[in-house]
Amino acid sequence: MANNLHRILKFATAGILILLLLIATLTFYFSVLDVITRLFDYRYSSIVEAGFALSVIAVSWILLKQIVRMEE
């Protein structure tokens, strides 16, 4: 019983931390987009934003591949 409760608390804590990480990541992402808009000329901001989004996608893809490999 205590072992099961410990396991549930561990998963609940991990879930809350993952949710906080998601919120922080989205906040950071949109803050960087705002900084890009302010730093770069309006003609170039779209391409810089696209490059940033592509780099986020690439890093996420690499991390997900490593996580899947660890579980196998």
Secondary structure, 3 states (H helix, E strand, C coil): CHHHHHHHHHHHHHHHHHHHHHHHHHHHHHHHHHHHHHHCCHHHHHHHHHHHHHHHHHHHHHHHHHHHHHHC
